[in-house]
Amino acid sequence: MKTITITTEFIKLQDLLKFANLVETGGEAKELIQSGEVQVNGETCTMRGKKIRPGDVVAFDGQKLTVSYADR
């Protein structure tokens, strides 16, 4: 599982996919999320603006991501 460090309270799902280099563009992230190809905490998520906070697990294309705060 790959951990992405953030400096804000949360990161939006589409931004996390871009930040982790799993997609190249926001449009690509939007399409994949809305087509049901991304899971958050084991459930399919179609909300590209879903707020991802530390402790959440995002699964896409065989990879899993989680986030942590930079100052912890």
C-alpha distances in whole Angstrom, upper triangle without the diagonal:
4,7,10,13,16,20,21,21,18,17,19,16,18,18,14,14,17,15,12,14,13,17,20,22,22,25,22,20,22,23,20,20,23,23,21,18,15,14,14,13,14,17,18,19,22,22,21,22,20,19,15,15,13,12,12,9,10,9,11,13,10,7,5,6,7,10,12,16,17,20,18
4,7,10,13,17,18,19,17,15,17,15,16,15,12,12,14,12,9,12,12,15,18,20,20,23,21,18,21,22,19,19,23,23,21,18,15,15,14,15,16,19,19,19,22,22,20,21,19,18,14,14,12,12,12,10,10,10,12,13,12,8,6,5,6,8,11,14,15,18,17
4,6,10,13,15,15,14,13,15,14,16,14,11,12,14,11,9,13,13,16,19,20,20,23,22,19,22,23,21,20,23,24,22,20,17,16,14,15,17,19,20,19,22,21,19,19,18,16,12,12,9,10,11,10,10,12,14,16,15,11,9,6,5,5,7,10,11,14,13
4,6,10,12,13,11,10,13,12,14,11,8,10,11,8,7,11,12,15,17,18,18,21,20,17,20,22,20,19,22,24,22,20,17,16,15,16,18,20,20,19,21,20,18,17,16,14,11,11,9,11,11,11,11,13,14,17,16,13,11,7,6,5,6,9,9,13,13
4,7,9,11,10,10,13,14,15,13,10,13,13,10,10,14,15,18,19,20,19,23,22,19,22,25,23,21,25,27,25,23,20,19,17,18,21,22,23,21,23,21,19,18,17,15,12,10,9,12,13,13,14,17,18,20,20,17,14,11,9,6,5,6,5,9,10
4,6,8,7,7,11,13,14,11,10,13,13,10,11,15,16,18,19,19,18,22,22,19,21,24,22,21,24,26,25,23,20,20,17,18,22,23,23,21,22,20,18,16,15,12,10,9,9,12,13,14,15,18,19,22,22,19,16,12,10,7,6,5,6,9,10
4,7,8,9,13,15,17,13,13,16,16,13,15,18,20,21,22,21,20,24,24,21,23,26,25,23,26,29,28,27,23,23,20,21,25,26,26,23,25,22,20,18,17,14,13,11,11,15,16,18,18,21,23,26,26,22,20,16,14,10,9,6,5,8,10
4,5,7,11,14,15,12,12,16,16,14,16,19,20,21,22,21,19,23,23,20,21,25,24,22,24,27,26,26,22,22,19,20,24,24,24,21,22,19,18,15,14,11,11,9,11,14,15,17,18,21,22,26,26,23,20,17,14,11,10,7,9,10,12
4,7,10,13,16,14,13,17,18,16,17,21,22,22,24,23,21,24,24,21,22,25,24,21,24,27,25,25,21,20,17,18,22,22,23,20,21,18,17,14,13,9,9,7,9,12,13,16,17,20,22,26,26,23,20,17,14,10,10,8,10,11,12
4,7,9,12,10,10,13,15,13,15,18,18,19,21,20,17,20,21,17,18,21,20,18,20,23,21,21,18,17,14,15,19,19,19,16,17,15,13,11,9,6,5,5,8,11,10,13,13,17,19,22,23,20,17,14,11,9,9,9,12,14,14
4,6,8,7,6,10,11,10,12,14,15,15,17,16,14,17,17,14,15,18,17,15,17,20,19,18,15,15,13,15,18,18,18,15,15,13,11,9,8,6,5,7,10,12,11,12,12,15,16,19,21,18,16,12,11,9,10,11,13,15,16
4,6,5,6,9,10,10,12,14,14,14,16,14,11,14,15,11,11,15,14,12,14,17,16,16,13,13,12,14,17,16,15,12,12,9,7,5,5,5,6,9,12,14,12,13,11,14,15,18,20,18,16,13,12,11,14,14,16,19,20
4,5,5,6,9,10,11,13,12,12,14,13,10,13,12,9,9,12,11,8,11,14,13,12,9,10,9,12,14,13,12,9,10,8,5,6,5,6,6,10,12,14,11,11,8,11,11,14,16,14,13,11,11,11,14,16,18,21,21
4,5,5,6,9,10,11,10,9,11,9,7,9,9,5,7,10,9,8,10,13,13,12,10,12,12,15,17,16,14,11,10,9,5,7,8,9,10,13,16,17,14,14,11,13,12,14,17,15,14,13,14,14,17,18,20,23,24
4,5,5,6,8,10,10,10,11,9,7,11,11,8,10,13,13,11,14,17,16,15,13,15,14,17,19,19,17,14,14,12,8,8,10,10,10,12,15,17,15,15,12,14,14,16,18,16,15,13,13,12,15,16,17,20,21
4,5,5,6,8,9,9,11,11,10,13,13,9,12,14,13,12,15,17,16,14,12,13,12,14,17,17,16,14,14,13,10,10,10,10,8,11,12,14,12,11,9,11,11,14,16,13,12,9,9,9,12,14,15,18,19
4,6,5,6,5,6,9,9,9,11,10,7,10,12,10,10,13,15,14,12,10,12,12,15,16,16,15,13,13,13,10,11,12,12,11,14,15,16,14,12,9,10,9,11,13,11,11,9,11,12,15,17,18,22,22
4,5,5,6,5,6,7,7,10,9,7,10,13,12,12,15,17,17,15,13,15,16,19,20,20,18,16,16,15,12,13,14,14,13,16,17,19,17,16,13,14,12,14,16,14,14,12,14,14,16,18,18,22,23
4,5,8,8,9,10,10,14,13,11,14,16,15,15,18,20,20,17,15,17,16,19,21,21,20,18,18,17,14,14,15,14,13,14,15,17,16,15,13,14,14,15,17,14,14,11,12,11,14,15,15,18,20
4,6,8,10,12,12,15,13,11,15,17,15,15,18,19,19,16,14,15,15,17,19,20,19,18,18,18,15,16,16,15,13,15,15,16,15,13,11,12,11,13,14,11,11,8,10,10,13,15,15,19,20
4,5,7,9,11,14,12,10,14,16,14,15,18,19,19,16,15,17,17,20,21,22,20,19,19,19,16,17,18,18,16,18,19,20,18,16,14,14,12,12,14,12,13,11,14,14,17,19,19,23,23
4,7,9,11,13,10,9,12,13,11,12,16,16,15,12,11,14,15,18,18,19,17,16,17,17,14,16,17,17,16,18,19,19,17,15,12,11,8,9,11,9,11,10,13,15,18,20,21,25,25
4,6,8,9,6,6,10,10,9,11,14,14,15,12,12,15,16,20,20,20,18,16,16,16,13,15,17,18,17,20,21,22,19,17,14,13,10,11,14,12,14,13,16,17,20,22,23,27,27
4,7,9,7,8,11,12,12,14,16,17,18,16,15,19,20,23,24,24,21,19,18,18,15,17,19,20,19,22,23,25,22,21,17,17,14,14,17,16,17,17,19,19,22,24,24,28,29
4,5,5,6,9,10,11,12,14,16,17,16,15,19,20,23,24,23,21,18,17,16,13,15,17,18,18,21,23,25,22,21,18,18,15,16,19,18,19,18,20,20,23,24,24,28,29
4,5,5,6,9,10,10,12,14,16,15,14,17,18,21,23,21,19,16,14,13,10,11,14,16,16,19,22,23,21,20,17,17,15,17,20,19,19,18,19,19,22,23,24,27,28
4,5,5,6,9,10,11,12,15,14,14,18,19,23,23,22,19,16,14,13,10,13,16,18,19,22,25,26,23,22,18,18,16,17,20,20,21,20,22,22,25,26,27,31,32
4,5,5,6,9,10,11,13,12,12,16,18,21,21,20,17,15,13,14,11,14,16,18,18,22,24,25,22,20,16,16,13,13,17,17,18,18,20,21,24,26,27,31,31
4,6,5,6,8,10,11,10,9,13,14,18,18,17,14,12,11,11,8,11,12,15,15,18,20,21,18,17,13,13,11,12,15,15,15,15,17,18,21,23,24,28,28
4,6,5,6,8,10,10,10,13,15,19,19,17,14,11,9,9,6,9,12,14,15,19,22,23,19,18,15,15,13,15,18,18,18,17,19,20,23,25,26,30,30
4,6,5,6,9,9,10,14,16,20,19,17,14,12,9,11,9,13,14,17,18,22,24,25,21,20,16,15,13,14,17,18,19,19,21,22,26,28,29,33,33
4,6,5,7,5,7,11,13,17,16,15,11,10,9,11,9,13,14,17,17,20,22,22,19,17,13,12,9,10,14,14,15,16,18,20,24,26,28,31,31
4,5,5,6,5,9,10,14,14,12,9,7,5,7,6,10,10,13,14,17,20,20,16,15,11,11,9,12,15,15,15,15,17,18,22,24,26,29,29
4,5,8,8,11,13,17,16,13,10,8,5,7,7,11,12,15,16,20,23,23,19,18,15,14,13,15,18,18,18,18,20,21,25,27,29,32,32
4,6,8,11,14,17,16,13,10,9,7,10,11,14,15,18,19,22,25,24,20,19,15,14,12,13,16,17,18,19,21,23,27,29,31,34,34
4,6,8,11,14,12,10,6,6,6,9,10,14,13,17,17,20,22,21,17,16,13,11,10,12,14,15,16,17,19,21,25,27,30,33,32
4,7,10,13,12,10,7,8,8,11,11,15,14,17,16,20,21,20,17,14,11,9,7,8,11,12,13,14,17,19,23,26,28,31,31
4,7,10,9,8,6,6,7,10,10,13,11,14,13,16,17,17,13,11,7,6,5,8,10,10,10,11,13,16,19,22,25,28,27
4,6,6,5,4,5,9,10,11,13,11,13,11,14,15,14,10,8,6,5,7,10,11,10,9,10,12,15,18,21,24,27,25
4,5,5,6,6,10,10,11,12,9,10,8,11,12,11,7,6,5,6,9,13,13,12,10,9,10,12,15,18,21,24,22
4,6,8,9,13,13,15,15,12,12,10,11,11,9,6,5,6,8,11,15,14,13,10,10,10,12,15,18,21,23,22
4,7,9,13,14,16,17,14,15,13,15,15,12,10,8,8,8,11,13,13,13,10,12,12,15,18,22,25,27,25
4,6,10,12,14,15,12,14,13,15,17,15,11,10,9,9,11,14,14,15,13,14,15,17,20,23,26,29,27
4,7,9,11,14,12,14,14,17,18,17,13,12,10,9,10,13,14,14,13,15,16,18,22,24,27,30,29
4,6,8,10,8,11,11,15,17,16,12,12,9,10,11,14,16,15,14,14,15,17,20,23,25,28,27
4,6,9,8,12,13,17,19,19,15,15,12,13,12,15,17,17,17,17,18,19,23,25,27,30,30
4,5,5,9,11,15,18,18,15,15,13,14,14,17,20,19,18,17,17,18,21,22,25,28,28
4,6,9,10,14,17,18,15,15,12,14,13,16,19,18,17,16,16,16,20,21,23,26,26
4,6,9,12,16,17,14,15,13,16,16,19,21,20,18,16,16,16,18,19,21,24,24
4,6,10,13,14,11,12,11,14,15,18,20,18,16,14,14,14,16,17,20,23,23
4,6,10,12,9,12,11,15,16,20,21,19,16,14,12,11,13,14,17,19,19
4,7,8,6,8,8,12,14,18,18,16,13,10,8,8,10,12,15,17,17
4,6,6,9,10,14,17,20,20,18,14,11,8,6,8,9,12,14,13
4,6,8,11,14,17,21,20,17,13,10,7,5,5,7,11,12,11
4,6,10,13,16,20,19,16,12,10,7,7,8,10,14,15,13
4,7,10,13,17,16,14,10,8,6,7,9,12,16,18,16
4,7,10,13,13,10,7,6,5,8,11,14,17,20,18
4,7,10,10,8,6,5,6,9,13,16,18,21,20
4,7,7,6,4,6,9,12,16,19,21,24,23
4,6,5,7,8,12,14,18,21,23,26,26
4,6,8,11,15,17,21,24,26,29,28
4,7,10,14,17,20,24,25,29,27
4,7,10,14,17,20,22,25,24
4,7,10,14,17,19,22,21
4,7,10,14,15,19,17
4,7,11,13,16,14
4,7,9,12,11
4,6,9,8
4,6,6
4,6
4
